[in-house]
Amino acid sequence: MNEASILTHMSQSLVLFLIWVLPPLVAAVIVGLGIGIIQAATQLQDQTFPLTAKLLVVVAVIASLFPVLSAPLVEHAKQIFTEFPALTAGY
């Protein structure tokens, strides 16, 4: 196992992590901003409403995009498990 292969696998893993995190994060930010504007306009100071709405939206986004988001993750895991004997041959 050389440093180039380790860096390649790490960079691919980080890109997959960013792909997994970005849609729910963007959805939570948009919902939080919208609820914050509504709360500022109505002077409603309930702290549980934004958290509940964000949680529901994040769960809905993850549930709806799970098949699309999990395909690259499964392929990357298959690639790592296939290359594992060659990567660890020197140890």
mmCIF file as gemmi writes it, N, C-alpha and C atoms, coordinates in Angstrom:
data_model
loop_
_atom_site.group_PDB
_atom_site.id
_atom_site.type_symbol
_atom_site.label_atom_id
_atom_site.label_alt_id
_atom_site.label_comp_id
_atom_site.label_asym_id
_atom_site.label_entity_id
_atom_site.label_seq_id
_atom_site.pdbx_PDB_ins_code
_atom_site.Cartn_x
_atom_site.Cartn_y
_atom_site.Cartn_z
_atom_site.occupancy
_atom_site.B_iso_or_equiv
_atom_site.pdbx_formal_charge
_atom_site.auth_seq_id
_atom_site.auth_asym_id
_atom_site.pdbx_PDB_model_num
ATOM 1 N N . MET Axp A 1 ? 0.855 -1.163 0 1 0 ? 1 A 1
ATOM 2 C CA . MET Axp A 1 ? 0 0 0 1 0 ? 1 A 1
ATOM 3 C C . MET Axp A 1 ? 0.904 1.23 0 1 0 ? 1 A 1
ATOM 4 N N . ASN Axp A 2 ? 0.723 2.059 -0.971 1 0 ? 2 A 1
ATOM 5 C CA . ASN Axp A 2 ? 1.537 3.26 -1.016 1 0 ? 2 A 1
ATOM 6 C C . ASN Axp A 2 ? 0.686 4.479 -0.671 1 0 ? 2 A 1
ATOM 7 N N . GLU Axp A 3 ? 1.343 5.589 -0.547 1 0 ? 3 A 1
ATOM 8 C CA . GLU Axp A 3 ? 0.656 6.808 -0.116 1 0 ? 3 A 1
ATOM 9 C C . GLU Axp A 3 ? -0.338 7.306 -1.155 1 0 ? 3 A 1
ATOM 10 N N . ALA Axp A 4 ? -0.052 7.092 -2.421 1 0 ? 4 A 1
ATOM 11 C CA . ALA Axp A 4 ? -0.954 7.557 -3.478 1 0 ? 4 A 1
ATOM 12 C C . ALA Axp A 4 ? -2.296 6.836 -3.418 1 0 ? 4 A 1
ATOM 13 N N . SER Axp A 5 ? -2.281 5.533 -3.172 1 0 ? 5 A 1
ATOM 14 C CA . SER Axp A 5 ? -3.548 4.795 -3.093 1 0 ? 5 A 1
ATOM 15 C C . SER Axp A 5 ? -4.336 5.196 -1.849 1 0 ? 5 A 1
ATOM 16 N N . ILE Axp A 6 ? -3.647 5.453 -0.765 1 0 ? 6 A 1
ATOM 17 C CA . ILE Axp A 6 ? -4.33 5.897 0.45 1 0 ? 6 A 1
ATOM 18 C C . ILE Axp A 6 ? -4.985 7.255 0.217 1 0 ? 6 A 1
ATOM 19 N N . LEU Axp A 7 ? -4.256 8.164 -0.399 1 0 ? 7 A 1
ATOM 20 C CA . LEU Axp A 7 ? -4.817 9.486 -0.68 1 0 ? 7 A 1
ATOM 21 C C . LEU Axp A 7 ? -5.983 9.401 -1.656 1 0 ? 7 A 1
ATOM 22 N N . THR Axp A 8 ? -5.903 8.527 -2.624 1 0 ? 8 A 1
ATOM 23 C CA . THR Axp A 8 ? -7.002 8.354 -3.575 1 0 ? 8 A 1
ATOM 24 C C . THR Axp A 8 ? -8.262 7.856 -2.874 1 0 ? 8 A 1
ATOM 25 N N . HIS Axp A 9 ? -8.107 6.838 -2.04 1 0 ? 9 A 1
ATOM 26 C CA . HIS Axp A 9 ? -9.262 6.302 -1.318 1 0 ? 9 A 1
ATOM 27 C C . HIS Axp A 9 ? -9.828 7.333 -0.329 1 0 ? 9 A 1
ATOM 28 N N . MET Axp A 10 ? -8.964 8.066 0.326 1 0 ? 10 A 1
ATOM 29 C CA . MET Axp A 10 ? -9.44 9.079 1.269 1 0 ? 10 A 1
ATOM 30 C C . MET Axp A 10 ? -10.175 10.205 0.551 1 0 ? 10 A 1
ATOM 31 N N . SER Axp A 11 ? -9.662 10.651 -0.576 1 0 ? 11 A 1
ATOM 32 C CA . SER Axp A 11 ? -10.337 11.734 -1.302 1 0 ? 11 A 1
ATOM 33 C C . SER Axp A 11 ? -11.675 11.261 -1.862 1 0 ? 11 A 1
ATOM 34 N N . GLN Axp A 12 ? -11.742 10.024 -2.337 1 0 ? 12 A 1
ATOM 35 C CA . GLN Axp A 12 ? -13.022 9.489 -2.806 1 0 ? 12 A 1
ATOM 36 C C . GLN Axp A 12 ? -14.015 9.374 -1.65 1 0 ? 12 A 1
ATOM 37 N N . SER Axp A 13 ? -13.536 8.968 -0.495 1 0 ? 13 A 1
ATOM 38 C CA . SER Axp A 13 ? -14.414 8.853 0.672 1 0 ? 13 A 1
ATOM 39 C C . SER Axp A 13 ? -14.922 10.217 1.114 1 0 ? 13 A 1
ATOM 40 N N . LEU Axp A 14 ? -14.069 11.226 1.088 1 0 ? 14 A 1
ATOM 41 C CA . LEU Axp A 14 ? -14.505 12.569 1.466 1 0 ? 14 A 1
ATOM 42 C C . LEU Axp A 14 ? -15.516 13.14 0.477 1 0 ? 14 A 1
ATOM 43 N N . VAL Axp A 15 ? -15.334 12.873 -0.79 1 0 ? 15 A 1
ATOM 44 C CA . VAL Axp A 15 ? -16.304 13.331 -1.791 1 0 ? 15 A 1
ATOM 45 C C . VAL Axp A 15 ? -17.648 12.638 -1.577 1 0 ? 15 A 1
ATOM 46 N N . LEU Axp A 16 ? -17.622 11.338 -1.306 1 0 ? 16 A 1
ATOM 47 C CA . LEU Axp A 16 ? -18.868 10.631 -1.016 1 0 ? 16 A 1
ATOM 48 C C . LEU Axp A 16 ? -19.546 11.173 0.238 1 0 ? 16 A 1
ATOM 49 N N . PHE Axp A 17 ? -18.76 11.506 1.242 1 0 ? 17 A 1
ATOM 50 C CA . PHE Axp A 17 ? -19.319 12.094 2.457 1 0 ? 17 A 1
ATOM 51 C C . PHE Axp A 17 ? -19.995 13.433 2.149 1 0 ? 17 A 1
ATOM 52 N N . LEU Axp A 18 ? -19.349 14.264 1.34 1 0 ? 18 A 1
ATOM 53 C CA . LEU Axp A 18 ? -19.939 15.546 0.977 1 0 ? 18 A 1
ATOM 54 C C . LEU Axp A 18 ? -21.214 15.37 0.164 1 0 ? 18 A 1
ATOM 55 N N . ILE Axp A 19 ? -21.233 14.367 -0.708 1 0 ? 19 A 1
ATOM 56 C CA . ILE Axp A 19 ? -22.439 14.098 -1.49 1 0 ? 19 A 1
ATOM 57 C C . ILE Axp A 19 ? -23.579 13.664 -0.578 1 0 ? 19 A 1
ATOM 58 N N . TRP Axp A 20 ? -23.278 12.874 0.446 1 0 ? 20 A 1
ATOM 59 C CA . TRP Axp A 20 ? -24.308 12.423 1.386 1 0 ? 20 A 1
ATOM 60 C C . TRP Axp A 20 ? -24.823 13.563 2.265 1 0 ? 20 A 1
ATOM 61 N N . VAL Axp A 21 ? -23.948 14.474 2.662 1 0 ? 21 A 1
ATOM 62 C CA . VAL Axp A 21 ? -24.307 15.502 3.637 1 0 ? 21 A 1
ATOM 63 C C . VAL Axp A 21 ? -24.98 16.72 3 1 0 ? 21 A 1
ATOM 64 N N . LEU Axp A 22 ? -24.626 17.035 1.778 1 0 ? 22 A 1
ATOM 65 C CA . LEU Axp A 22 ? -25.078 18.287 1.179 1 0 ? 22 A 1
ATOM 66 C C . LEU Axp A 22 ? -26.597 18.424 1.031 1 0 ? 22 A 1
ATOM 67 N N . PRO Axp A 23 ? -27.342 17.465 0.477 1 0 ? 23 A 1
ATOM 68 C CA . PRO Axp A 23 ? -28.791 17.676 0.329 1 0 ? 23 A 1
ATOM 69 C C . PRO Axp A 23 ? -29.54 17.901 1.643 1 0 ? 23 A 1
ATOM 70 N N . PRO Axp A 24 ? -29.325 17.082 2.696 1 0 ? 24 A 1
ATOM 71 C CA . PRO Axp A 24 ? -30.036 17.365 3.942 1 0 ? 24 A 1
ATOM 72 C C . PRO Axp A 24 ? -29.6 18.684 4.584 1 0 ? 24 A 1
ATOM 73 N N . LEU Axp A 25 ? -28.33 19.028 4.446 1 0 ? 25 A 1
ATOM 74 C CA . LEU Axp A 25 ? -27.841 20.274 5.021 1 0 ? 25 A 1
ATOM 75 C C . LEU Axp A 25 ? -28.465 21.485 4.338 1 0 ? 25 A 1
ATOM 76 N N . VAL Axp A 26 ? -28.525 21.462 3.026 1 0 ? 26 A 1
ATOM 77 C CA . VAL Axp A 26 ? -29.14 22.573 2.284 1 0 ? 26 A 1
ATOM 78 C C . VAL Axp A 26 ? -30.623 22.684 2.627 1 0 ? 26 A 1
ATOM 79 N N . ALA Axp A 27 ? -31.314 21.543 2.709 1 0 ? 27 A 1
ATOM 80 C CA . ALA Axp A 27 ? -32.733 21.561 3.062 1 0 ? 27 A 1
ATOM 81 C C . ALA Axp A 27 ? -32.943 22.13 4.465 1 0 ? 27 A 1
ATOM 82 N N . ALA Axp A 28 ? -32.104 21.747 5.417 1 0 ? 28 A 1
ATOM 83 C CA . ALA Axp A 28 ? -32.233 22.257 6.79 1 0 ? 28 A 1
ATOM 84 C C . ALA Axp A 28 ? -31.963 23.75 6.851 1 0 ? 28 A 1
ATOM 85 N N . VAL Axp A 29 ? -30.998 24.227 6.077 1 0 ? 29 A 1
ATOM 86 C CA . VAL Axp A 29 ? -30.695 25.663 6.075 1 0 ? 29 A 1
ATOM 87 C C . VAL Axp A 29 ? -31.856 26.452 5.483 1 0 ? 29 A 1
ATOM 88 N N . ILE Axp A 30 ? -32.416 25.957 4.391 1 0 ? 30 A 1
ATOM 89 C CA . ILE Axp A 30 ? -33.536 26.668 3.759 1 0 ? 30 A 1
ATOM 90 C C . ILE Axp A 30 ? -34.755 26.696 4.677 1 0 ? 30 A 1
ATOM 91 N N . VAL Axp A 31 ? -35.075 25.573 5.298 1 0 ? 31 A 1
ATOM 92 C CA . VAL Axp A 31 ? -36.214 25.526 6.212 1 0 ? 31 A 1
ATOM 93 C C . VAL Axp A 31 ? -35.962 26.405 7.434 1 0 ? 31 A 1
ATOM 94 N N . GLY Axp A 32 ? -34.759 26.362 7.972 1 0 ? 32 A 1
ATOM 95 C CA . GLY Axp A 32 ? -34.435 27.199 9.129 1 0 ? 32 A 1
ATOM 96 C C . GLY Axp A 32 ? -34.516 28.673 8.812 1 0 ? 32 A 1
ATOM 97 N N . LEU Axp A 33 ? -34.053 29.058 7.638 1 0 ? 33 A 1
ATOM 98 C CA . LEU Axp A 33 ? -34.138 30.458 7.234 1 0 ? 33 A 1
ATOM 99 C C . LEU Axp A 33 ? -35.586 30.892 7.046 1 0 ? 33 A 1
ATOM 100 N N . GLY Axp A 34 ? -36.383 30.039 6.413 1 0 ? 34 A 1
ATOM 101 C CA . GLY Axp A 34 ? -37.799 30.372 6.215 1 0 ? 34 A 1
ATOM 102 C C . GLY Axp A 34 ? -38.556 30.494 7.525 1 0 ? 34 A 1
ATOM 103 N N . ILE Axp A 35 ? -38.324 29.571 8.437 1 0 ? 35 A 1
ATOM 104 C CA . ILE Axp A 35 ? -38.994 29.622 9.734 1 0 ? 35 A 1
ATOM 105 C C . ILE Axp A 35 ? -38.497 30.809 10.544 1 0 ? 35 A 1
ATOM 106 N N . GLY Axp A 36 ? -37.209 31.119 10.434 1 0 ? 36 A 1
ATOM 107 C CA . GLY Axp A 36 ? -36.672 32.282 11.138 1 0 ? 36 A 1
ATOM 108 C C . GLY Axp A 36 ? -37.308 33.57 10.657 1 0 ? 36 A 1
ATOM 109 N N . ILE Axp A 37 ? -37.512 33.692 9.358 1 0 ? 37 A 1
ATOM 110 C CA . ILE Axp A 37 ? -38.172 34.891 8.815 1 0 ? 37 A 1
ATOM 111 C C . ILE Axp A 37 ? -39.619 34.968 9.284 1 0 ? 37 A 1
ATOM 112 N N . ILE Axp A 38 ? -40.307 33.832 9.28 1 0 ? 38 A 1
ATOM 113 C CA . ILE Axp A 38 ? -41.7 33.811 9.746 1 0 ? 38 A 1
ATOM 114 C C . ILE Axp A 38 ? -41.772 34.153 11.23 1 0 ? 38 A 1
ATOM 115 N N . GLN Axp A 39 ? -40.851 33.616 12.031 1 0 ? 39 A 1
ATOM 116 C CA . GLN Axp A 39 ? -40.856 33.922 13.459 1 0 ? 39 A 1
ATOM 117 C C . GLN Axp A 39 ? -40.523 35.389 13.718 1 0 ? 39 A 1
ATOM 118 N N . ALA Axp A 40 ? -39.636 35.95 12.925 1 0 ? 40 A 1
ATOM 119 C CA . ALA Axp A 40 ? -39.307 37.366 13.107 1 0 ? 40 A 1
ATOM 120 C C . ALA Axp A 40 ? -40.483 38.248 12.718 1 0 ? 40 A 1
ATOM 121 N N . ALA Axp A 41 ? -41.215 37.863 11.686 1 0 ? 41 A 1
ATOM 122 C CA . ALA Axp A 41 ? -42.346 38.671 11.243 1 0 ? 41 A 1
ATOM 123 C C . ALA Axp A 41 ? -43.518 38.58 12.211 1 0 ? 41 A 1
ATOM 124 N N . THR Axp A 42 ? -43.735 37.419 12.808 1 0 ? 42 A 1
ATOM 125 C CA . THR Axp A 42 ? -44.877 37.237 13.699 1 0 ? 42 A 1
ATOM 126 C C . THR Axp A 42 ? -44.51 37.384 15.175 1 0 ? 42 A 1
ATOM 127 N N . GLN Axp A 43 ? -43.255 37.56 15.483 1 0 ? 43 A 1
ATOM 128 C CA . GLN Axp A 43 ? -42.731 37.661 16.846 1 0 ? 43 A 1
ATOM 129 C C . GLN Axp A 43 ? -43.094 36.437 17.687 1 0 ? 43 A 1
ATOM 130 N N . LEU Axp A 44 ? -43.125 35.29 17.027 1 0 ? 44 A 1
ATOM 131 C CA . LEU Axp A 44 ? -43.362 34.025 17.693 1 0 ? 44 A 1
ATOM 132 C C . LEU Axp A 44 ? -42.018 33.493 18.17 1 0 ? 44 A 1
ATOM 133 N N . GLN Axp A 45 ? -41.87 33.228 19.467 1 0 ? 45 A 1
ATOM 134 C CA . GLN Axp A 45 ? -40.573 32.837 20.025 1 0 ? 45 A 1
ATOM 135 C C . GLN Axp A 45 ? -40.575 31.398 20.531 1 0 ? 45 A 1
ATOM 136 N N . ASP Axp A 46 ? -41.12 30.494 19.749 1 0 ? 46 A 1
ATOM 137 C CA . ASP Axp A 46 ? -41.108 29.081 20.119 1 0 ? 46 A 1
ATOM 138 C C . ASP Axp A 46 ? -39.821 28.449 19.597 1 0 ? 46 A 1
ATOM 139 N N . GLN Axp A 47 ? -39.074 27.76 20.461 1 0 ? 47 A 1
ATOM 140 C CA . GLN Axp A 47 ? -37.789 27.197 20.066 1 0 ? 47 A 1
ATOM 141 C C . GLN Axp A 47 ? -37.907 25.776 19.528 1 0 ? 47 A 1
ATOM 142 N N . THR Axp A 48 ? -39.006 25.1 19.817 1 0 ? 48 A 1
ATOM 143 C CA . THR Axp A 48 ? -39.122 23.718 19.374 1 0 ? 48 A 1
ATOM 144 C C . THR Axp A 48 ? -39.628 23.606 17.94 1 0 ? 48 A 1
ATOM 145 N N . PHE Axp A 49 ? -40.342 24.597 17.457 1 0 ? 49 A 1
ATOM 146 C CA . PHE Axp A 49 ? -40.896 24.534 16.106 1 0 ? 49 A 1
ATOM 147 C C . PHE Axp A 49 ? -39.818 24.454 15.027 1 0 ? 49 A 1
ATOM 148 N N . PRO Axp A 50 ? -38.787 25.296 15.045 1 0 ? 50 A 1
ATOM 149 C CA . PRO Axp A 50 ? -37.761 25.176 14 1 0 ? 50 A 1
ATOM 150 C C . PRO Axp A 50 ? -37.007 23.844 14.052 1 0 ? 50 A 1
ATOM 151 N N . LEU Axp A 51 ? -36.716 23.359 15.241 1 0 ? 51 A 1
ATOM 152 C CA . LEU Axp A 51 ? -35.992 22.093 15.357 1 0 ? 51 A 1
ATOM 153 C C . LEU Axp A 51 ? -36.824 20.925 14.839 1 0 ? 51 A 1
ATOM 154 N N . THR Axp A 52 ? -38.113 20.924 15.163 1 0 ? 52 A 1
ATOM 155 C CA . THR Axp A 52 ? -38.995 19.862 14.695 1 0 ? 52 A 1
ATOM 156 C C . THR Axp A 52 ? -39.131 19.904 13.178 1 0 ? 52 A 1
ATOM 157 N N . ALA Axp A 53 ? -39.312 21.089 12.629 1 0 ? 53 A 1
ATOM 158 C CA . ALA Axp A 53 ? -39.45 21.221 11.178 1 0 ? 53 A 1
ATOM 159 C C . ALA Axp A 53 ? -38.172 20.793 10.46 1 0 ? 53 A 1
ATOM 160 N N . LYS Axp A 54 ? -37.027 21.209 10.974 1 0 ? 54 A 1
ATOM 161 C CA . LYS Axp A 54 ? -35.755 20.814 10.355 1 0 ? 54 A 1
ATOM 162 C C . LYS Axp A 54 ? -35.558 19.304 10.42 1 0 ? 54 A 1
ATOM 163 N N . LEU Axp A 55 ? -35.874 18.704 11.555 1 0 ? 55 A 1
ATOM 164 C CA . LEU Axp A 55 ? -35.731 17.261 11.705 1 0 ? 55 A 1
ATOM 165 C C . LEU Axp A 55 ? -36.607 16.52 10.703 1 0 ? 55 A 1
ATOM 166 N N . LEU Axp A 56 ? -37.851 16.937 10.57 1 0 ? 56 A 1
ATOM 167 C CA . LEU Axp A 56 ? -38.752 16.281 9.631 1 0 ? 56 A 1
ATOM 168 C C . LEU Axp A 56 ? -38.294 16.447 8.186 1 0 ? 56 A 1
ATOM 169 N N . VAL Axp A 57 ? -37.807 17.628 7.846 1 0 ? 57 A 1
ATOM 170 C CA . VAL Axp A 57 ? -37.337 17.865 6.481 1 0 ? 57 A 1
ATOM 171 C C . VAL Axp A 57 ? -36.083 17.052 6.188 1 0 ? 57 A 1
ATOM 172 N N . VAL Axp A 58 ? -35.157 16.993 7.122 1 0 ? 58 A 1
ATOM 173 C CA . VAL Axp A 58 ? -33.925 16.221 6.914 1 0 ? 58 A 1
ATOM 174 C C . VAL Axp A 58 ? -34.247 14.739 6.767 1 0 ? 58 A 1
ATOM 175 N N . VAL Axp A 59 ? -35.138 14.216 7.584 1 0 ? 59 A 1
ATOM 176 C CA . VAL Axp A 59 ? -35.527 12.805 7.466 1 0 ? 59 A 1
ATOM 177 C C . VAL Axp A 59 ? -36.212 12.553 6.127 1 0 ? 59 A 1
ATOM 178 N N . ALA Axp A 60 ? -37.07 13.473 5.689 1 0 ? 60 A 1
ATOM 179 C CA . ALA Axp A 60 ? -37.751 13.313 4.398 1 0 ? 60 A 1
ATOM 180 C C . ALA Axp A 60 ? -36.768 13.356 3.233 1 0 ? 60 A 1
ATOM 181 N N . VAL Axp A 61 ? -35.784 14.252 3.302 1 0 ? 61 A 1
ATOM 182 C CA . VAL Axp A 61 ? -34.787 14.344 2.221 1 0 ? 61 A 1
ATOM 183 C C . VAL Axp A 61 ? -33.929 13.086 2.186 1 0 ? 61 A 1
ATOM 184 N N . ILE Axp A 62 ? -33.494 12.616 3.327 1 0 ? 62 A 1
ATOM 185 C CA . ILE Axp A 62 ? -32.68 11.397 3.352 1 0 ? 62 A 1
ATOM 186 C C . ILE Axp A 62 ? -33.487 10.198 2.854 1 0 ? 62 A 1
ATOM 187 N N . ALA Axp A 63 ? -34.749 10.104 3.264 1 0 ? 63 A 1
ATOM 188 C CA . ALA Axp A 63 ? -35.587 8.982 2.83 1 0 ? 63 A 1
ATOM 189 C C . ALA Axp A 63 ? -35.866 9.03 1.333 1 0 ? 63 A 1
ATOM 190 N N . SER Axp A 64 ? -36.059 10.212 0.801 1 0 ? 64 A 1
ATOM 191 C CA . SER Axp A 64 ? -36.383 10.311 -0.625 1 0 ? 64 A 1
ATOM 192 C C . SER Axp A 64 ? -35.157 10.138 -1.519 1 0 ? 64 A 1
ATOM 193 N N . LEU Axp A 65 ? -33.99 10.552 -1.05 1 0 ? 65 A 1
ATOM 194 C CA . LEU Axp A 65 ? -32.779 10.467 -1.865 1 0 ? 65 A 1
ATOM 195 C C . LEU Axp A 65 ? -31.894 9.269 -1.516 1 0 ? 65 A 1
ATOM 196 N N . PHE Axp A 66 ? -32.355 8.4 -0.631 1 0 ? 66 A 1
ATOM 197 C CA . PHE Axp A 66 ? -31.526 7.28 -0.201 1 0 ? 66 A 1
ATOM 198 C C . PHE Axp A 66 ? -31.073 6.381 -1.354 1 0 ? 66 A 1
ATOM 199 N N . PRO Axp A 67 ? -31.956 5.982 -2.273 1 0 ? 67 A 1
ATOM 200 C CA . PRO Axp A 67 ? -31.476 5.118 -3.369 1 0 ? 67 A 1
ATOM 201 C C . PRO Axp A 67 ? -30.42 5.796 -4.248 1 0 ? 67 A 1
ATOM 202 N N . VAL Axp A 68 ? -30.574 7.075 -4.478 1 0 ? 68 A 1
ATOM 203 C CA . VAL Axp A 68 ? -29.629 7.805 -5.324 1 0 ? 68 A 1
ATOM 204 C C . VAL Axp A 68 ? -28.293 8.004 -4.596 1 0 ? 68 A 1
ATOM 205 N N . LEU Axp A 69 ? -28.36 8.322 -3.31 1 0 ? 69 A 1
ATOM 206 C CA . LEU Axp A 69 ? -27.149 8.604 -2.558 1 0 ? 69 A 1
ATOM 207 C C . LEU Axp A 69 ? -26.38 7.349 -2.164 1 0 ? 69 A 1
ATOM 208 N N . SER Axp A 70 ? -27.074 6.239 -2.011 1 0 ? 70 A 1
ATOM 209 C CA . SER Axp A 70 ? -26.388 5.042 -1.533 1 0 ? 70 A 1
ATOM 210 C C . SER Axp A 70 ? -25.674 4.278 -2.647 1 0 ? 70 A 1
ATOM 211 N N . ALA Axp A 71 ? -26.046 4.473 -3.896 1 0 ? 71 A 1
ATOM 212 C CA . ALA Axp A 71 ? -25.408 3.732 -4.995 1 0 ? 71 A 1
ATOM 213 C C . ALA Axp A 71 ? -23.9 4.001 -5.071 1 0 ? 71 A 1
ATOM 214 N N . PRO Axp A 72 ? -23.43 5.258 -5.061 1 0 ? 72 A 1
ATOM 215 C CA . PRO Axp A 72 ? -21.976 5.473 -5.084 1 0 ? 72 A 1
ATOM 216 C C . PRO Axp A 72 ? -21.281 4.94 -3.833 1 0 ? 72 A 1
ATOM 217 N N . LEU Axp A 73 ? -21.949 4.991 -2.703 1 0 ? 73 A 1
ATOM 218 C CA . LEU Axp A 73 ? -21.364 4.486 -1.468 1 0 ? 73 A 1
ATOM 219 C C . LEU Axp A 73 ? -21.154 2.975 -1.537 1 0 ? 73 A 1
ATOM 220 N N . VAL Axp A 74 ? -22.128 2.257 -2.065 1 0 ? 74 A 1
ATOM 221 C CA . VAL Axp A 74 ? -22.015 0.804 -2.205 1 0 ? 74 A 1
ATOM 222 C C . VAL Axp A 74 ? -20.911 0.459 -3.202 1 0 ? 74 A 1
ATOM 223 N N . GLU Axp A 75 ? -20.829 1.19 -4.298 1 0 ? 75 A 1
ATOM 224 C CA . GLU Axp A 75 ? -19.781 0.925 -5.284 1 0 ? 75 A 1
ATOM 225 C C . GLU Axp A 75 ? -18.384 1.166 -4.702 1 0 ? 75 A 1
ATOM 226 N N . HIS Axp A 76 ? -18.252 2.233 -3.916 1 0 ? 76 A 1
ATOM 227 C CA . HIS Axp A 76 ? -16.956 2.522 -3.294 1 0 ? 76 A 1
ATOM 228 C C . HIS Axp A 76 ? -16.58 1.432 -2.279 1 0 ? 76 A 1
ATOM 229 N N . ALA Axp A 77 ? -17.559 0.962 -1.52 1 0 ? 77 A 1
ATOM 230 C CA . ALA Axp A 77 ? -17.293 -0.117 -0.56 1 0 ? 77 A 1
ATOM 231 C C . ALA Axp A 77 ? -16.883 -1.397 -1.285 1 0 ? 77 A 1
ATOM 232 N N . LYS Axp A 78 ? -17.553 -1.704 -2.401 1 0 ? 78 A 1
ATOM 233 C CA . LYS Axp A 78 ? -17.173 -2.889 -3.183 1 0 ? 78 A 1
ATOM 234 C C . LYS Axp A 78 ? -15.745 -2.751 -3.707 1 0 ? 78 A 1
ATOM 235 N N . GLN Axp A 79 ? -15.398 -1.563 -4.163 1 0 ? 79 A 1
ATOM 236 C CA . GLN Axp A 79 ? -14.053 -1.324 -4.685 1 0 ? 79 A 1
ATOM 237 C C . GLN Axp A 79 ? -13.005 -1.508 -3.597 1 0 ? 79 A 1
ATOM 238 N N . ILE Axp A 80 ? -13.253 -0.978 -2.425 1 0 ? 80 A 1
ATOM 239 C CA . ILE Axp A 80 ? -12.29 -1.098 -1.328 1 0 ? 80 A 1
ATOM 240 C C . ILE Axp A 80 ? -12.144 -2.558 -0.888 1 0 ? 80 A 1
ATOM 241 N N . PHE Axp A 81 ? -13.269 -3.279 -0.781 1 0 ? 81 A 1
ATOM 242 C CA . PHE Axp A 81 ? -13.185 -4.679 -0.364 1 0 ? 81 A 1
ATOM 243 C C . PHE Axp A 81 ? -12.528 -5.541 -1.428 1 0 ? 81 A 1
ATOM 244 N N . THR Axp A 82 ? -12.691 -5.188 -2.689 1 0 ? 82 A 1
ATOM 245 C CA . THR Axp A 82 ? -12.032 -5.929 -3.767 1 0 ? 82 A 1
ATOM 246 C C . THR Axp A 82 ? -10.526 -5.686 -3.739 1 0 ? 82 A 1
ATOM 247 N N . GLU Axp A 83 ? -10.116 -4.458 -3.505 1 0 ? 83 A 1
ATOM 248 C CA . GLU Axp A 83 ? -8.697 -4.109 -3.504 1 0 ? 83 A 1
ATOM 249 C C . GLU Axp A 83 ? -8.009 -4.368 -2.161 1 0 ? 83 A 1
ATOM 250 N N . PHE Axp A 84 ? -8.747 -4.739 -1.152 1 0 ? 84 A 1
ATOM 251 C CA . PHE Axp A 84 ? -8.173 -4.886 0.184 1 0 ? 84 A 1
ATOM 252 C C . PHE Axp A 84 ? -7.012 -5.892 0.255 1 0 ? 84 A 1
ATOM 253 N N . PRO Axp A 85 ? -7.129 -7.062 -0.357 1 0 ? 85 A 1
ATOM 254 C CA . PRO Axp A 85 ? -5.967 -7.993 -0.283 1 0 ? 85 A 1
ATOM 255 C C . PRO Axp A 85 ? -4.712 -7.422 -0.931 1 0 ? 85 A 1
ATOM 256 N N . ALA Axp A 86 ? -4.881 -6.711 -2.035 1 0 ? 86 A 1
ATOM 257 C CA . ALA Axp A 86 ? -3.7 -6.132 -2.702 1 0 ? 86 A 1
ATOM 258 C C . ALA Axp A 86 ? -3.136 -4.976 -1.898 1 0 ? 86 A 1
ATOM 259 N N . LEU Axp A 87 ? -4.008 -4.218 -1.255 1 0 ? 87 A 1
ATOM 260 C CA . LEU Axp A 87 ? -3.547 -3.067 -0.477 1 0 ? 87 A 1
ATOM 261 C C . LEU Axp A 87 ? -2.793 -3.484 0.783 1 0 ? 87 A 1
ATOM 262 N N . THR Axp A 88 ? -3.176 -4.612 1.35 1 0 ? 88 A 1
ATOM 263 C CA . THR Axp A 88 ? -2.559 -5.045 2.613 1 0 ? 88 A 1
ATOM 264 C C . THR Axp A 88 ? -1.568 -6.199 2.408 1 0 ? 88 A 1
ATOM 265 N N . ALA Axp A 89 ? -1.143 -6.451 1.195 1 0 ? 89 A 1
ATOM 266 C CA . ALA Axp A 89 ? -0.25 -7.582 0.914 1 0 ? 89 A 1
ATOM 267 C C . ALA Axp A 89 ? 1.11 -7.423 1.581 1 0 ? 89 A 1
ATOM 268 N N . GLY Axp A 90 ? 1.573 -6.187 1.742 1 0 ? 90 A 1
ATOM 269 C CA . GLY Axp A 90 ? 2.9 -5.974 2.305 1 0 ? 90 A 1
ATOM 270 C C . GLY Axp A 90 ? 2.936 -6.004 3.821 1 0 ? 90 A 1
ATOM 271 N N . TYR Axp A 91 ? 1.799 -6.178 4.472 1 0 ? 91 A 1
ATOM 272 C CA . TYR Axp A 91 ? 1.784 -6.117 5.935 1 0 ? 91 A 1
ATOM 273 C C . TYR Axp A 91 ? 1.576 -7.45 6.545 1 0 ? 91 A 1
